[in-house]
């Protein structure tokens, strides 16, 4: 039972260079974990087994994780037994090596510092491995350069994000995290009237959805002139200005300047035509200047690059997430994006919608993608959109967590709706799909001259049993 074999985590090296690692720091971490439970918990919080360069240290750490998950003490005796049970004791150098780890670590005071050393060395090894993989791919003539660039960026982004992620996924730990999450949701509900996700500021819609959730893809679809860009801008403004949520808007149709004019018109309640033509009075200027100052301070980021591919969008979104920690992303609109090497338009749209869903999961933010509807809507007597009207691909419905339609009966000449309510200045948001909640209709005020959506009091849901009853304190 001598020293352990010097096995290391497999990875290619460049020439004779040894990958970054610190044997002393790894030994110090393992030794401290045997001395103190709090030290063990601190190391577990920071490190995964893959962070250890030497295979023997990795095996020891995995055994320690197993003991911790079973709520058993970690010491030289329990660790000996656990490694013997796994038939790995000889592989790590036997009981003598465990005793050496114990002997060489007189204090646990520096456990966090030593764990960080191990973590950072592992991070460098990951970067080296990623870089070598990128180099190898780039030498291949059969690969597309832009696809390789996207893969390379995603790899580096994932390494960067791993700094904030834990690799542990045991049921015990997952259960604890779920309880913590439910507690947080409960507290946020008490403070925010039921909105536990990113709010839109459209209160009845927020009550129906609970706000938009992290990793959700929300499709906002309508026929032309229904106001889908206007309602998306209202959501953007409300999230960023009222709730201080950093939000990004990718416009493939309108310029950033046009969008800014829309924001000013809606916020200042100045007729959009007056803004475009300069037909402004003194009181308009006061409202405009005040509005511009308010919008300038808001965490809103607009990208008006035309004809973006899904790869381009991913690259820009990752940068915005990294630099500004955006919590909401809006794309206007899905059909104006493109994906290279698609056999058909339907396949292309499928690739784009799937890519948007993957991006929402990767960045852990809700993504709202505006979408066109086909002409089937126009052939119905009531002109109400349905899921089957989503244009060019059934995969949009499949990939989406939420599908919403904007519908304005007034536009089609209806003066009252099916419940004999006036349609003047009213828009309906029809939630046709919600993966984790009810569907329903929300009526909003649409002020056309300002391209502005506001709240109405009426609210109807198909599945009220999903929704808590309103209390006296409920702001909705």
Sine and cosine of phi, psi and omega as CSV:
sin_phi,cos_phi,sin_psi,cos_psi,sin_omega,cos_omega
0.00,0.00,0.97,0.24,0.01,-1.00
-1.00,-0.07,-0.50,-0.87,0.04,-1.00
-0.93,0.37,0.44,-0.90,0.02,-1.00
-0.94,0.35,0.42,-0.91,0.08,-1.00
-0.90,0.43,0.58,-0.81,-0.09,-1.00
-0.99,0.11,0.80,0.59,0.07,-1.00
-0.97,0.23,0.59,-0.81,0.00,-1.00
-0.79,-0.61,0.28,-0.96,0.09,-1.00
-0.88,0.48,0.82,-0.57,-0.08,-1.00
-0.87,0.50,0.75,-0.66,0.17,-0.99
-0.25,-0.97,0.49,-0.87,0.02,-1.00
-0.96,0.29,0.52,-0.86,0.07,-1.00
-0.87,-0.49,0.34,-0.94,0.01,-1.00
-0.99,-0.11,0.94,-0.34,-0.02,-1.00
0.91,0.43,-0.73,-0.68,-0.01,-1.00
-0.99,-0.15,0.18,0.98,-0.06,-1.00
-0.96,0.27,0.71,-0.71,0.02,-1.00
-1.00,0.04,0.73,-0.68,0.01,-1.00
-0.85,0.53,0.49,-0.87,-0.03,-1.00
-0.86,0.52,0.72,-0.70,0.10,-0.99
-0.19,-0.98,0.28,-0.96,0.08,-1.00
-0.72,-0.70,0.98,-0.21,0.00,-1.00
-0.88,0.47,-0.63,0.77,-0.02,-1.00
-0.90,0.44,-0.68,0.74,0.00,-1.00
-0.91,0.41,-0.64,0.77,0.03,-1.00
-0.88,0.47,-0.70,0.72,0.02,-1.00
-0.90,0.44,-0.65,0.76,-0.01,-1.00
-0.89,0.45,-0.65,0.76,0.01,-1.00
-0.90,0.43,-0.75,0.66,-0.03,-1.00
-0.90,0.44,-0.65,0.76,0.03,-1.00
-0.90,0.44,-0.68,0.73,0.00,-1.00
-0.90,0.43,-0.59,0.81,-0.01,-1.00
-0.90,0.43,-0.48,0.88,0.05,-1.00
-0.98,0.20,-0.30,0.95,-0.06,-1.00
-1.00,-0.03,-0.50,0.87,-0.18,-0.98
-0.51,-0.86,0.73,-0.68,-0.02,-1.00
-0.90,0.43,-0.66,0.75,0.01,-1.00
-0.90,0.43,-0.61,0.79,0.05,-1.00
-0.90,0.43,-0.65,0.76,0.03,-1.00
-0.89,0.46,-0.69,0.72,0.01,-1.00
-0.89,0.46,-0.61,0.79,0.00,-1.00
-0.91,0.42,-0.69,0.73,0.02,-1.00
-0.91,0.42,-0.67,0.74,0.00,-1.00
-0.89,0.46,-0.58,0.82,0.02,-1.00
-0.89,0.45,-0.55,0.84,-0.13,-0.99
-0.99,-0.11,-0.60,0.80,-0.24,-0.97
-0.92,-0.40,0.57,-0.82,0.24,-0.97
-0.97,-0.24,0.22,-0.98,0.00,-1.00
-0.88,0.48,-0.55,0.84,-0.04,-1.00
-0.92,0.39,-0.24,0.97,-0.01,-1.00
-0.94,0.33,-0.34,0.94,-0.03,-1.00
-1.00,0.09,0.76,-0.65,-0.06,-1.00
-0.97,0.24,-0.71,0.70,-0.02,-1.00
-0.98,0.18,0.73,-0.68,-0.05,-1.00
-0.89,0.46,-0.59,0.81,0.02,-1.00
-0.87,0.49,-0.68,0.74,0.01,-1.00
-0.92,0.39,-0.57,0.82,0.03,-1.00
-0.91,0.42,-0.69,0.72,0.01,-1.00
-0.89,0.45,-0.69,0.72,0.02,-1.00
-0.88,0.48,-0.70,0.72,-0.03,-1.00
-0.91,0.42,-0.64,0.77,0.04,-1.00
-0.88,0.47,-0.62,0.78,0.05,-1.00
-0.91,0.41,-0.63,0.78,0.05,-1.00
-0.90,0.44,-0.66,0.75,0.04,-1.00
-0.87,0.50,-0.66,0.75,0.00,-1.00
-0.89,0.46,-0.69,0.73,0.05,-1.00
-0.88,0.47,-0.68,0.73,-0.01,-1.00
-0.89,0.45,-0.67,0.74,-0.02,-1.00
-0.92,0.39,-0.45,0.90,0.06,-1.00
-1.00,-0.02,0.13,0.99,0.02,-1.00
0.86,0.51,0.59,0.80,0.06,-1.00
-0.97,-0.24,0.47,-0.88,0.00,-1.00
-0.91,0.41,0.49,-0.87,0.06,-1.00
-0.95,-0.32,0.96,-0.27,0.08,-1.00
-0.56,-0.83,-0.01,-1.00,-0.12,-0.99
-0.89,0.45,-0.52,0.86,-0.03,-1.00
-0.97,0.25,-0.78,0.63,-0.02,-1.00
-0.91,0.42,-0.58,0.81,0.00,-1.00
-0.93,0.38,-0.64,0.77,0.08,-1.00
-0.83,0.56,-0.74,0.67,-0.04,-1.00
-0.92,0.39,-0.64,0.77,-0.01,-1.00
-0.91,0.42,-0.68,0.74,0.02,-1.00
-0.93,0.38,-0.59,0.81,0.04,-1.00
-0.91,0.41,-0.65,0.76,0.03,-1.00
-0.89,0.46,-0.58,0.81,0.01,-1.00
-0.99,0.11,-0.06,1.00,-0.06,-1.00
0.86,0.51,0.66,0.75,-0.03,-1.00
-0.85,-0.53,0.02,1.00,-0.09,-1.00
-0.88,0.48,-0.68,0.73,0.00,-1.00
-0.91,0.40,-0.55,0.83,-0.04,-1.00
-0.91,0.42,-0.44,0.90,-0.03,-1.00
-0.99,-0.12,0.00,1.00,0.01,-1.00
0.97,-0.26,0.13,0.99,0.08,-1.00
0.97,0.23,-0.10,-0.99,-0.04,-1.00
-0.88,0.47,-0.49,0.87,-0.03,-1.00
-0.89,0.45,-0.61,0.79,-0.03,-1.00
-0.95,0.31,-0.59,0.81,0.07,-1.00
-0.89,0.46,-0.65,0.76,0.04,-1.00
-0.91,0.42,-0.60,0.80,0.03,-1.00
-0.91,0.42,-0.65,0.76,0.06,-1.00
-0.87,0.49,-0.67,0.74,0.02,-1.00
-0.90,0.45,-0.70,0.71,-0.08,-1.00
-0.92,0.38,-0.57,0.82,-0.08,-1.00
-0.99,0.11,-0.01,1.00,-0.02,-1.00
-0.85,-0.53,1.00,0.03,-0.05,-1.00
-0.97,0.26,-0.33,0.94,-0.07,-1.00
-0.59,-0.81,0.43,-0.90,0.05,-1.00
-0.97,-0.25,0.13,0.99,-0.15,-0.99
-0.86,0.51,-0.52,0.86,-0.11,-0.99
-0.96,-0.27,0.43,0.90,-0.09,-1.00
-0.86,0.50,-0.67,0.74,-0.02,-1.00
-0.91,0.41,-0.69,0.73,-0.01,-1.00
-0.89,0.47,-0.72,0.70,0.00,-1.00
-0.91,0.42,-0.62,0.79,0.04,-1.00
-0.90,0.45,-0.63,0.78,0.02,-1.00
-0.91,0.42,-0.60,0.80,0.05,-1.00
-0.88,0.48,-0.74,0.67,0.01,-1.00
-0.87,0.49,-0.69,0.73,-0.02,-1.00
-0.89,0.46,-0.71,0.70,-0.06,-1.00
-0.93,0.38,-0.58,0.81,0.08,-1.00
-0.90,0.44,-0.66,0.75,0.03,-1.00
-0.91,0.43,-0.61,0.79,0.03,-1.00
-0.88,0.47,-0.67,0.74,0.03,-1.00
-0.90,0.43,-0.63,0.78,0.03,-1.00
-0.90,0.43,-0.63,0.78,0.06,-1.00
-0.88,0.48,-0.68,0.73,-0.01,-1.00
-0.91,0.42,-0.64,0.77,0.04,-1.00
-0.89,0.45,-0.72,0.69,0.01,-1.00
-0.88,0.48,-0.67,0.74,0.02,-1.00
-0.90,0.43,-0.69,0.73,-0.02,-1.00
-0.90,0.45,-0.64,0.76,0.01,-1.00
-0.93,0.38,-0.60,0.80,0.07,-1.00
-0.91,0.42,-0.64,0.77,0.03,-1.00
-0.90,0.44,-0.69,0.72,0.01,-1.00
-0.87,0.50,-0.71,0.71,0.00,-1.00
-0.87,0.48,-0.67,0.74,0.01,-1.00
-0.91,0.42,-0.60,0.80,-0.05,-1.00
-0.94,0.35,-0.39,0.92,0.04,-1.00
-0.97,0.22,-0.23,0.97,-0.03,-1.00
-0.99,0.14,0.75,-0.66,0.02,-1.00
-0.98,0.18,-0.22,0.98,-0.10,-1.00
-1.00,0.04,-0.10,1.00,-0.05,-1.00
-0.98,-0.19,0.49,-0.87,0.04,-1.00
-0.99,0.13,0.75,-0.66,-0.08,-1.00
-0.87,0.49,-0.65,0.76,-0.05,-1.00
-0.95,0.30,-0.57,0.82,0.08,-1.00
-0.91,0.41,-0.66,0.75,0.03,-1.00
-0.90,0.43,-0.62,0.78,0.04,-1.00
-0.89,0.46,-0.67,0.74,0.01,-1.00
-0.90,0.43,-0.69,0.73,0.02,-1.00
-0.89,0.45,-0.66,0.75,0.00,-1.00
-0.89,0.46,-0.70,0.71,-0.01,-1.00
-0.90,0.43,-0.66,0.75,0.02,-1.00
-0.89,0.45,-0.65,0.76,0.02,-1.00
-0.88,0.48,-0.74,0.67,-0.01,-1.00
-0.91,0.41,-0.63,0.77,0.02,-1.00
-0.88,0.47,-0.67,0.74,0.00,-1.00
-0.90,0.43,-0.61,0.79,0.06,-1.00
-0.90,0.44,-0.68,0.73,0.02,-1.00
-0.88,0.47,-0.70,0.71,-0.02,-1.00
-0.93,0.36,-0.41,0.91,-0.03,-1.00
-0.90,0.44,-0.27,0.96,0.06,-1.00
-0.88,0.47,-0.45,0.89,-0.09,-1.00
-0.95,-0.32,0.18,0.98,-0.08,-1.00
-0.91,-0.42,0.50,-0.87,0.13,-0.99
-0.98,-0.21,0.59,-0.80,-0.01,-1.00
-1.00,-0.02,-0.13,0.99,-0.04,-1.00
-0.97,0.24,0.71,-0.70,0.01,-1.00
-0.64,-0.77,0.54,0.84,0.04,-1.00
-0.91,0.41,0.42,-0.91,-0.02,-1.00
-0.89,0.46,-0.59,0.80,0.00,-1.00
-0.88,0.47,-0.74,0.67,-0.01,-1.00
-0.94,0.35,-0.62,0.78,0.02,-1.00
-0.90,0.44,-0.62,0.78,0.03,-1.00
-0.89,0.45,-0.68,0.74,0.02,-1.00
-0.89,0.45,-0.70,0.72,0.01,-1.00
-0.89,0.45,-0.59,0.81,0.01,-1.00
-0.92,0.39,-0.66,0.75,0.05,-1.00
-0.87,0.48,-0.70,0.72,0.04,-1.00
-0.87,0.49,-0.67,0.75,-0.01,-1.00
-0.90,0.43,-0.68,0.73,0.00,-1.00
-0.91,0.42,-0.60,0.80,0.05,-1.00
-0.90,0.44,-0.68,0.73,0.02,-1.00
-0.89,0.45,-0.68,0.73,0.02,-1.00
-0.87,0.49,-0.67,0.74,0.00,-1.00
-0.88,0.47,-0.68,0.74,0.01,-1.00
-0.92,0.39,-0.67,0.75,0.01,-1.00
-0.92,0.40,-0.56,0.83,0.04,-1.00
-0.91,0.42,-0.68,0.74,0.00,-1.00
-0.89,0.45,-0.60,0.80,-0.02,-1.00
-0.99,0.15,-0.55,0.84,-0.17,-0.99
-0.91,-0.40,0.24,0.97,0.09,-1.00
0.93,0.37,0.50,0.87,0.07,-1.00
0.98,-0.22,-0.09,1.00,-0.01,-1.00
-1.00,-0.02,0.95,-0.31,-0.05,-1.00
-0.95,-0.31,-0.16,0.99,0.06,-1.00
-0.96,-0.29,-0.34,-0.94,0.06,-1.00
-0.96,0.28,0.86,-0.51,-0.07,-1.00
-0.98,0.20,0.48,-0.88,0.10,-1.00
-0.99,-0.13,-0.23,0.97,-0.08,-1.00
0.99,0.16,-0.13,0.99,0.10,-1.00
-1.00,-0.07,0.99,-0.15,-0.36,-0.93
-0.87,0.50,-0.69,0.73,-0.03,-1.00
-0.94,0.35,-0.55,0.84,0.08,-1.00
-0.92,0.38,-0.66,0.75,0.03,-1.00
-0.90,0.43,-0.57,0.82,0.03,-1.00
-0.93,0.38,-0.61,0.79,0.00,-1.00
-0.94,0.35,-0.65,0.76,-0.08,-1.00
-0.99,-0.13,-0.32,0.95,-0.14,-0.99
0.97,0.25,0.27,0.96,-0.15,-0.99
1.00,0.08,0.32,-0.95,-0.01,-1.00
-0.99,0.12,0.73,-0.69,-0.16,-0.99
-1.00,-0.03,0.44,-0.90,0.06,-1.00
-0.83,0.56,0.66,-0.75,0.05,-1.00
0.97,0.26,0.07,1.00,0.01,-1.00
-0.99,0.11,0.62,-0.79,0.19,-0.98
-0.97,-0.23,0.87,-0.49,-0.02,-1.00
-0.94,-0.34,0.85,-0.52,0.06,-1.00
-0.99,-0.11,0.83,-0.56,0.04,-1.00
-0.92,-0.40,0.96,-0.27,-0.18,-0.98
-0.87,-0.49,0.49,-0.87,0.02,-1.00
-0.20,-0.98,0.30,-0.95,0.19,-0.98
-0.98,0.22,0.30,-0.95,0.03,-1.00
-0.83,0.56,0.55,-0.83,0.07,-1.00
0.96,0.28,0.16,0.99,0.06,-1.00
-0.99,0.14,-0.36,0.93,0.02,-1.00
0.98,-0.22,0.47,0.89,-0.05,-1.00
-0.92,0.39,-0.61,0.79,0.07,-1.00
-0.92,0.38,-0.63,0.77,-0.01,-1.00
-0.89,0.45,-0.68,0.73,-0.01,-1.00
-0.95,0.32,-0.56,0.83,0.07,-1.00
-0.90,0.44,-0.65,0.76,0.05,-1.00
-0.91,0.40,-0.59,0.81,0.06,-1.00
-0.90,0.44,-0.67,0.74,0.04,-1.00
-0.90,0.44,-0.68,0.73,0.03,-1.00
-0.86,0.51,-0.77,0.63,-0.03,-1.00
-0.87,0.49,-0.73,0.68,-0.05,-1.00
-0.89,0.45,-0.70,0.72,-0.01,-1.00
-0.89,0.45,-0.69,0.72,-0.09,-1.00
-0.99,0.15,-0.68,0.73,-0.08,-1.00
-0.99,0.14,-0.77,0.64,-0.08,-1.00
-0.98,0.17,-0.58,0.81,-0.10,-0.99
-0.93,-0.37,0.04,1.00,0.07,-1.00
0.85,0.53,0.53,0.85,0.04,-1.00
-1.00,-0.03,0.88,-0.47,0.06,-1.00
-0.85,0.52,0.77,-0.63,-0.11,-0.99
-0.65,-0.76,0.59,-0.81,-0.02,-1.00
-0.88,-0.47,0.58,-0.81,0.02,-1.00
-0.79,-0.61,0.90,-0.44,0.05,-1.00
-0.99,-0.17,0.93,-0.37,-0.04,-1.00
-0.95,-0.31,0.92,-0.40,0.03,-1.00
-1.00,-0.08,-0.07,1.00,-0.07,-1.00
-0.92,-0.40,-0.72,0.69,-0.07,-1.00
-0.95,-0.31,0.44,-0.90,0.03,-1.00
-0.98,0.20,0.32,-0.95,0.03,-1.00
-0.86,0.51,-0.60,0.80,0.01,-1.00
-0.90,0.43,-0.67,0.74,0.04,-1.00
-0.89,0.45,-0.65,0.76,0.01,-1.00
-0.92,0.40,-0.63,0.78,0.04,-1.00
-0.88,0.47,-0.66,0.75,0.05,-1.00
-0.89,0.46,-0.62,0.79,0.04,-1.00
-0.90,0.43,-0.70,0.72,0.02,-1.00
-0.87,0.49,-0.69,0.72,0.00,-1.00
-0.90,0.44,-0.71,0.71,0.00,-1.00
-0.86,0.51,-0.74,0.67,-0.03,-1.00
-0.92,0.38,-0.65,0.76,-0.08,-1.00
-0.97,0.26,-0.69,0.72,-0.04,-1.00
-1.00,0.08,-0.20,0.98,-0.07,-1.00
0.84,0.55,0.76,0.65,0.09,-1.00
-0.92,-0.40,0.75,-0.67,-0.04,-1.00
-0.78,0.63,0.78,-0.63,-0.06,-1.00
-0.87,0.49,-0.59,0.81,0.01,-1.00
-0.91,0.42,-0.63,0.78,0.06,-1.00
-0.87,0.49,-0.66,0.75,0.01,-1.00
-0.88,0.47,-0.73,0.69,-0.07,-1.00
-0.92,0.39,-0.54,0.84,-0.06,-1.00
-0.99,-0.13,-0.11,0.99,0.00,-1.00
0.98,0.21,0.24,0.97,-0.01,-1.00
-0.99,0.12,0.97,0.25,-0.14,-0.99
-0.85,-0.53,0.64,-0.77,0.08,-1.00
-0.99,-0.14,0.11,-0.99,-0.06,-1.00
-0.86,0.51,-0.67,0.74,-0.01,-1.00
-0.91,0.41,-0.48,0.88,0.08,-1.00
-0.90,0.43,-0.68,0.73,-0.03,-1.00
-0.88,0.47,-0.63,0.78,0.02,-1.00
-0.88,0.47,-0.69,0.72,0.03,-1.00
-0.90,0.43,-0.66,0.75,-0.05,-1.00
-0.91,0.42,-0.72,0.69,-0.01,-1.00
-0.88,0.47,-0.70,0.72,0.02,-1.00
-0.88,0.48,-0.66,0.75,0.01,-1.00
-0.91,0.42,-0.69,0.73,-0.02,-1.00
-0.88,0.47,-0.66,0.75,0.04,-1.00
-0.88,0.48,-0.66,0.75,-0.01,-1.00
-0.92,0.39,-0.68,0.73,0.00,-1.00
-0.94,0.35,-0.58,0.82,-0.01,-1.00
-0.89,0.46,-0.48,0.88,-0.01,-1.00
-1.00,0.07,-0.13,0.99,-0.06,-1.00
-0.99,0.13,0.57,-0.82,0.02,-1.00
-0.98,0.18,0.91,0.41,0.00,-1.00
-0.93,-0.37,0.73,-0.69,-0.03,-1.00
-0.79,-0.61,0.86,-0.51,-0.07,-1.00
-0.92,-0.39,0.77,-0.63,0.06,-1.00
-0.86,-0.51,0.89,-0.46,-0.05,-1.00
-0.94,-0.34,0.46,0.89,0.05,-1.00
-0.89,0.46,0.82,-0.57,-0.03,-1.00
-0.98,0.20,0.36,-0.93,0.14,-0.99
0.78,0.62,0.70,0.72,0.03,-1.00
-0.93,0.38,0.61,-0.79,0.18,-0.98
-1.00,0.00,0.25,-0.97,0.03,-1.00
-0.89,0.46,-0.53,0.85,0.04,-1.00
-0.93,0.38,-0.68,0.74,0.04,-1.00
-0.87,0.49,-0.71,0.70,-0.02,-1.00
-0.88,0.48,-0.69,0.72,0.01,-1.00
-0.85,0.52,-0.71,0.70,-0.03,-1.00
-0.87,0.49,-0.71,0.71,-0.03,-1.00
-0.94,0.34,-0.62,0.78,0.00,-1.00
-0.92,0.39,-0.65,0.76,0.04,-1.00
-0.87,0.49,-0.66,0.75,0.02,-1.00
-0.90,0.44,-0.69,0.73,0.03,-1.00
-0.90,0.43,-0.61,0.79,0.04,-1.00
-0.91,0.41,-0.69,0.73,-0.04,-1.00
-0.93,0.37,-0.67,0.74,-0.11,-0.99
-1.00,0.05,-0.53,0.85,-0.11,-0.99
-0.82,-0.58,-0.02,1.00,0.01,-1.00
0.78,0.63,0.77,0.63,-0.02,-1.00
-0.85,0.52,0.57,-0.82,-0.01,-1.00
-0.91,-0.41,-0.03,1.00,0.03,-1.00
-0.45,-0.90,0.65,-0.76,0.03,-1.00
-0.73,-0.69,0.74,-0.67,0.00,-1.00
-0.85,-0.53,0.71,-0.70,0.02,-1.00
-0.88,-0.47,0.82,-0.57,-0.02,-1.00
-0.81,-0.59,0.99,-0.17,-0.01,1.00
-0.68,-0.73,0.17,-0.99,-0.20,-0.98
-0.85,0.53,-0.68,0.73,-0.09,-1.00
-0.94,0.34,-0.21,0.98,0.05,-1.00
-1.00,0.03,-0.11,0.99,0.08,-1.00
-0.99,0.14,0.27,-0.96,0.07,-1.00
-0.65,-0.76,0.36,-0.93,0.03,-1.00
-0.75,-0.66,0.75,-0.66,-0.07,-1.00
-0.93,0.36,0.46,-0.89,0.14,-0.99
0.87,0.50,0.66,0.75,0.04,-1.00
-1.00,-0.07,0.67,-0.74,-0.02,-1.00
-0.96,0.29,-0.50,0.87,-0.03,-1.00
-0.49,-0.87,0.25,-0.97,0.03,-1.00
-0.90,0.43,-0.61,0.79,0.03,-1.00
-0.89,0.45,-0.68,0.73,0.04,-1.00
-0.90,0.43,-0.60,0.80,0.01,-1.00
-0.90,0.43,-0.71,0.70,0.02,-1.00
-0.90,0.43,-0.61,0.79,0.05,-1.00
-0.87,0.50,-0.70,0.72,0.02,-1.00
-0.89,0.46,-0.66,0.75,-0.02,-1.00
-0.92,0.39,-0.73,0.68,-0.03,-1.00
-0.91,0.42,-0.63,0.78,0.05,-1.00
-0.91,0.41,-0.63,0.77,0.03,-1.00
-0.90,0.43,-0.60,0.80,0.04,-1.00
-0.92,0.40,-0.65,0.76,0.04,-1.00
-0.90,0.44,-0.68,0.73,0.03,-1.00
-0.89,0.46,-0.61,0.79,0.01,-1.00
-0.92,0.39,-0.64,0.77,0.04,-1.00
-0.87,0.50,-0.66,0.75,0.03,-1.00
-0.93,0.37,-0.65,0.76,-0.03,-1.00
-0.90,0.43,-0.71,0.70,-0.06,-1.00
-1.00,0.05,-0.19,0.98,-0.04,-1.00
0.84,0.55,0.76,0.65,0.07,-1.00
-0.65,-0.76,0.40,-0.91,0.15,-0.99
-0.97,0.25,0.64,-0.77,0.09,-1.00
-0.88,-0.48,0.81,-0.58,0.08,-1.00
-0.98,-0.20,0.88,-0.48,0.03,-1.00
-0.92,-0.38,0.86,-0.50,0.07,-1.00
-0.97,0.24,0.55,-0.83,-0.07,-1.00
-0.56,-0.83,0.51,-0.86,0.08,-1.00
-0.99,0.12,0.38,-0.93,0.13,-0.99
-0.93,-0.37,0.48,-0.88,0.03,-1.00
-0.98,0.21,0.05,-1.00,-0.14,-0.99
-0.97,0.23,-0.03,1.00,-0.01,-1.00
-0.85,0.52,-0.50,0.87,0.01,-1.00
-0.83,0.56,-0.68,0.74,-0.11,-0.99
-0.92,0.40,-0.39,0.92,-0.06,-1.00
-0.99,0.12,-0.20,0.98,0.01,-1.00
-1.00,0.07,0.48,-0.88,-0.04,-1.00
-0.93,0.37,-0.58,0.82,-0.04,-1.00
-1.00,-0.05,-0.14,0.99,0.05,-1.00
0.88,0.47,0.28,0.96,-0.03,-1.00
-0.99,0.14,0.76,-0.65,-0.02,-1.00
-0.96,0.29,0.43,-0.90,0.03,-1.00
-0.73,-0.69,0.22,-0.97,-0.01,-1.00
-0.85,0.52,-0.56,0.83,-0.03,-1.00
-0.93,0.37,-0.17,0.99,-0.02,-1.00
-1.00,0.08,-0.12,0.99,0.01,-1.00
-0.85,0.52,0.78,-0.62,-0.22,-0.98
-0.99,0.16,0.74,-0.68,0.26,-0.97
0.98,0.21,-0.15,0.99,-0.01,-1.00
-0.25,-0.97,0.78,-0.62,0.13,-0.99
-0.95,0.31,-0.28,0.96,-0.03,-1.00
-0.94,0.35,-0.36,0.93,0.05,-1.00
-0.87,0.50,-0.75,0.66,0.03,-1.00
-0.88,0.47,-0.64,0.77,-0.03,-1.00
-0.91,0.41,-0.68,0.74,-0.06,-1.00
-0.97,0.23,-0.46,0.89,-0.12,-0.99
-0.96,0.26,0.61,-0.79,0.15,-0.99
-1.00,0.07,-0.55,0.84,0.02,-1.00
-0.71,-0.70,0.71,-0.70,0.13,-0.99
-0.85,-0.53,0.82,-0.57,0.00,-1.00
-0.83,-0.56,0.56,-0.83,0.06,-1.00
-0.87,-0.50,0.62,-0.78,0.14,-0.99
-0.98,-0.18,0.80,-0.60,-0.07,-1.00
-0.68,-0.73,0.78,-0.63,0.04,-1.00
-0.84,-0.54,0.99,-0.10,-0.01,-1.00
-0.83,0.56,-0.55,0.83,-0.01,-1.00
-0.84,0.54,-0.59,0.81,-0.02,-1.00
-0.87,0.49,-0.55,0.84,-0.04,-1.00
-1.00,-0.04,0.14,0.99,0.07,-1.00
1.00,-0.04,0.12,0.99,0.05,-1.00
-0.99,0.11,0.84,-0.55,0.00,-1.00
-1.00,0.03,-0.39,0.92,0.08,-1.00
-0.70,-0.71,0.38,-0.92,0.03,-1.00
-1.00,-0.05,-0.14,-0.99,-0.07,-1.00
-0.92,0.40,-0.28,0.96,0.06,-1.00
-0.98,-0.21,0.28,0.96,0.05,-1.00
0.90,0.44,0.48,0.88,0.08,-1.00
-0.99,-0.10,0.56,-0.83,-0.01,-1.00
-0.89,0.46,0.64,-0.77,0.04,-1.00
-0.98,-0.18,0.02,1.00,-0.06,-1.00
-0.90,0.43,0.85,-0.53,0.02,-1.00
0.92,0.39,0.39,0.92,-0.05,-1.00
-0.89,-0.46,0.69,-0.72,0.14,-0.99
-0.86,-0.51,0.54,-0.84,0.07,-1.00
-0.95,-0.32,0.69,-0.72,0.22,-0.98
-0.96,-0.28,0.91,-0.42,-0.04,-1.00
-0.98,-0.18,0.92,-0.39,0.07,-1.00
-1.00,0.06,0.99,-0.15,-0.09,-1.00
-1.00,0.07,-0.31,0.95,0.05,-1.00
-0.50,-0.87,0.71,-0.71,0.16,-0.99
-0.57,-0.82,0.95,-0.30,-0.16,-0.99
-0.83,0.56,-0.60,0.80,-0.09,-1.00
-0.87,-0.48,0.51,0.86,-0.02,-1.00
-0.18,-0.98,-0.10,-1.00,-0.07,-1.00
-0.98,0.18,0.36,-0.93,0.20,-0.98
-1.00,-0.06,0.20,-0.98,0.00,-1.00
0.18,-0.98,0.03,-1.00,0.00,-1.00
-0.89,-0.46,0.62,-0.79,0.06,-1.00
-0.80,-0.60,0.77,-0.64,0.04,-1.00
-0.99,-0.14,0.75,-0.66,-0.02,-1.00
-0.80,-0.60,0.39,-0.92,0.14,-0.99
-0.99,0.11,0.73,-0.69,0.08,-1.00
-0.87,-0.49,0.92,-0.39,0.01,-1.00
-0.99,-0.14,0.99,-0.15,-0.19,-0.98
-0.87,0.48,-0.66,0.76,-0.09,-1.00
-0.92,0.40,-0.35,0.94,0.04,-1.00
-0.95,-0.32,0.00,1.00,-0.11,-0.99
0.75,0.67,0.77,0.64,-0.15,-0.99
-0.82,-0.57,0.72,-0.69,0.10,-1.00
-0.96,-0.26,0.70,-0.72,0.03,-1.00
-0.74,-0.68,0.11,-0.99,-0.05,-1.00
-0.99,0.16,0.57,-0.82,0.23,-0.97
-0.89,-0.46,0.32,-0.95,-0.07,-1.00
-0.99,0.16,-0.47,0.88,-0.09,-1.00
-0.94,0.35,0.60,-0.80,0.01,-1.00
-0.46,-0.89,0.70,-0.72,0.02,-1.00
-0.69,-0.73,0.73,-0.68,0.07,-1.00
-0.77,-0.63,0.56,-0.83,0.00,-1.00
-0.97,0.23,-0.34,0.94,-0.11,-0.99
-0.71,-0.70,0.94,0.35,-0.07,-1.00
-0.88,0.47,-0.38,0.92,-0.01,-1.00
-0.89,0.45,-0.34,0.94,0.05,-1.00
-0.97,0.24,-0.34,0.94,-0.16,-0.99
-0.97,-0.25,0.64,-0.77,0.05,-1.00
-0.95,0.33,0.55,-0.84,0.05,-1.00
-0.91,0.41,0.57,-0.82,0.00,-1.00
-0.94,0.34,0.70,-0.71,0.07,-1.00
-0.99,-0.15,0.09,-1.00,0.02,-1.00
-0.88,0.48,-0.48,0.88,-0.03,-1.00
-1.00,0.02,-0.13,0.99,-0.06,-1.00
-0.92,0.39,0.87,-0.49,-0.04,-1.00
-0.94,0.35,-0.18,0.98,-0.01,-1.00
-1.00,0.02,0.00,0.00,0.00,0.00
